[in-house]
Amino acid sequence: MKILSAPLLVAAILSGSMTFAQSKVPVKTGEKIHSTINTVNNITQNMMGQEMKIVSNVTMTVQTEVKEINPDIHLSSVVTKLLLKNEAMGQSMDFDSDKKEDMDGQIGQAVKGFIGTANDIFISTDGKPVEKKKDDGAASAEAVLGGDINDIAPELLLAIPASLKAGDSWTEEHNKDADNKRKIVYTIQSINGNEAVIAFTGEESTKKPKSIQGMTATISGTNNYKGTLTIDTTSGVIKEKKTNIEGKGETAIMSQTIPFSISAIVSTSARQ
């Protein structure tokens, strides 16, 4: 049997019994978060009986500042760099927002109002998105990338309910509308000082517009995901997060419906 020394024994007891004293995101006005978010998608879709595989790799470098807390948390988030690589049908397409020739192209024109521009994101003090009207730059970029600017916030901040300890779980639900719903179950794996490791599983349904070669498509589907994250409990900032996603759905465009399946990995790292 392994014998723990007195200091190690105390540390083991504390890490298993520590609880959180608050259930709000404990960030402060003026706090800055520097993050990198990478998403790798492996998509298989069926068009007229033919199977097509698409691999997409998107990396965003994001600078976020807490502008105000009154009463919601107002974040100002700037995507300073966007890297995109797509591979499909033996062809590849690369985009780098640092390259002028790429910014002058079709994708660059669609996201130029998004790159380097401050976008306002609002979340409640318990970490839930608060919907606000988006500017044209953010809306245009979302149509191209198929995402939501508000999805940046859950990659950066998390509120842990008060009085929870290692082994405890809690559930969060966010229903944006009838077509876009999300449910997540978090479980605290360990607490070590000001750092906690948390596992999570979730499911969501989505229905969003996306621009495809100048045409507007509607993408709907369901996703199941699981992963782990490491959080700084003093600030609520997620230092590391990895999410594995499995999903299926369909793309509706020009009176056609194209079914697809997706396997994705989202990796986030952040520092203050």
N, C-alpha and C positions, 0 to 999 in steps of 0.2 A: 504494500500500500504506500502511495506517495505521501510524504509528510511535508506540509507547508511550513515555512518559517513564520514567525509572528507577523512581520510586516506584510508578507504575501497573504497570510490568512486574513488579516484585516482588510486588505485590498479586495480579496475575493468576496468577503462578506458584503463590503460596501457596494461593489459593482453589481451584486445580485439584489440588493435591497434599496438602492437609490431610487428616489421618485422625482418626478418633475413638479415644480411648484406653480407652473402657469400653463394655460392652454392657449396663449396668444403667441403670434410670431414676435419675438422680442427684439426686432431690429430698431434702430434709431435713425432719426432724420439726419441726412448727410452721409450715411453709411454707403460704401461703394462695394460692388461685387464684380469681379472680373471672371468671366466664365467661357468655356468652350463646350459646345454641344455638337456631338457627331451622331448622325443617323445613317445606318446602312440598311437599305431595303432590298429584299429579294422578292420580286413579284412574278407570279405566273398568271398569264391571262389567256383566255380562249377567244379567238376571233375567227368566226366562220369555220369552226372545226379545227383550226390550226392553233397549236399551243405556242405561246411566245413568252420568253423569259426576259425580265428586265432587272438589272442591278443598278441601284441608285445610292450614291454616297454623298451626303451633304454635311458640311462642317460650318458652323457659325461661331465667330468670335463675338462675344457680347459684353458690353460695359453697361452696368446697371447702377443707378443711384436712387436711394430713398429720398424723394423730394419732400414729402409731407405725410403726416399721419393725422387725418382730420375728417371723419373718424377712420375712414378706410386708409390703407397704405397706398400711397401714390408713388409708383416706380417710374423712373424715366430710363428707358432701355434703348441702347444704340447698338445695332449690328455693325461692327467696324470692318468685318471681313466675311465674305461668303465664298465657299468653295463647293462646287457641284460637279459630279462625274456620273454620267449615265452610260450604261452599256446595254444594247438591245440589237438583236438580229445581226450580230457580227460587226456592229458599228458602235463607236463611242463618241460622247460629247462631253467636253470639259468647259467649265466656267470658273474664272477667278476674278473676283471683284477688284483685285489690285491691278488687273491688266486693262488698259484703255480700250484695246480692240474688243475685249469681251463685253465691257460696259456699253460699247457702241452697238452691240448686236441685239438680237431680239430679247434674250433673257435680261441683258443689262438694262435695256430700255424699260422693261417691266418692273425691275426692282430698284431703279435709280433713285426713286423717291423714298426708298426704304433703307438702303445702305448709307450709313453715316448720318442718318436723321434720327433725332430722338422720338421714340414712340412711347406714349403714355400707357401704362398698365396699372390697373387698380385691383387690389385684393382686399378682402376683409381682414381684420386683425386675427381671425382664426384660420387664415390661409386660403379662403375660397375666392375664386375669380368674381369680380364685379364687372358686369358688362357696361361698356361705355362706347360711344360712337367713335369709330376709327377714322383716321385721316386717309386721304386717297392713296398715299404711298404705301401704307401698311395693307390696305385692302387689295391693292394691285399685286403686291408681293405674295400675299396669302393665296390669291387666285393662281399664281404660277407655281408656288411651292406646295400648295395643297394643305397648308397648316394654318394655325391661328396664332397671332402674335401673343395672345393671352396664355398660350401653352408654355411660354418661356417661364412664367412665374412658378408653376409647380416643379420645375427643374431646379429652381434656385432656393426656394423657401418652404418651410414646413412648420406647422404648429402642432405641438404634442400636447394632448390633453393632460390636465393636472393630475397628480397623484399616481401616475402609471409607473411601473417598474419593469425590469427585465422579465420577459415572458408574457406580459400583458398585450392585448390587442385593442384596436379601435377601428371604426368604419367611417369613411367619408363618402358622401354622395354629392354630385354636382349635376343638376339637370338644367342645361342651358335652355332647351326647348324640347318638344316631343321627339325630335329626331336626333338630338345630341345629348346623350346621358353618360355618366361615368360613376362607377362605384369602386372604391378601393378599400382593402382591408390591410392595415399595418400591424406588424408584430415587432415589439422591441426585442432584439436578440441579445444585446449587451449594452452596458453603460460603463464607461471608463473615464472618470473625471468629467470634462466638458464635452466629451464625444460619445455619441450613441450610434450603434449599428442597428438598422431597422430593415426587416424583410417586408415585402408587400406583394399582394396579388390583386388583380382587378379585372374589370370587364367594362366595355363601353360600346355604345352604338353611335355612329356618326353619319352625317349627310352634309356634304360641303361642295361648293362650286370650285372649279379649277379651270384655268385657261390651258387648252391644248392646241398648239399650232394656230393660235388666233381664234379658236372656237371655244365656247363655254360648255363645259361638261359638268355633270353632277355625279359625285362619287359618294356612294353610301356603303356601309359595311358594319361588321361587328368585330371587335378585337378582344382577345384575352391576353393579359400580360402578367409578368412576375419579375421580381428583381430585388436588389438590395441597395441601400443608401447609407452613407455616413454623414451625420449632421453635427454641427457645432451647436450644442444646446444653449449656449449663452447668447447666440444671435439668431438662431433658427435657419442659418445658411447651410444648405446642403453642399458638403465638400466634394463628395463623390457619389455618383448614382449610375447604376446600370440596369436597363430595362430590356427584357426579352418579350417580343410581341408576336403573336400568331393571330391571323385574322383572315376574313374572307368578305367579299362584297361584289359590287358591280359598278361599272361606269356607264352612265347613260349619255350618249352624244349623237346628235343627228339621227334621231329615231332608232338608234341601235343600242342594245344592251350588251355589255361585255363583262362576263364574270371574271373574277380574279381571286387569287389567294396571295397572302403576304406573310413573310417572315422577316422580322426587323429587330435590330439591336440599337438602342439609344444609350449613348455614354456621355455623361456630363462630369466636368471637373470645374471647381470654382475656388477662388481665393478672395479674401477681403483686403 
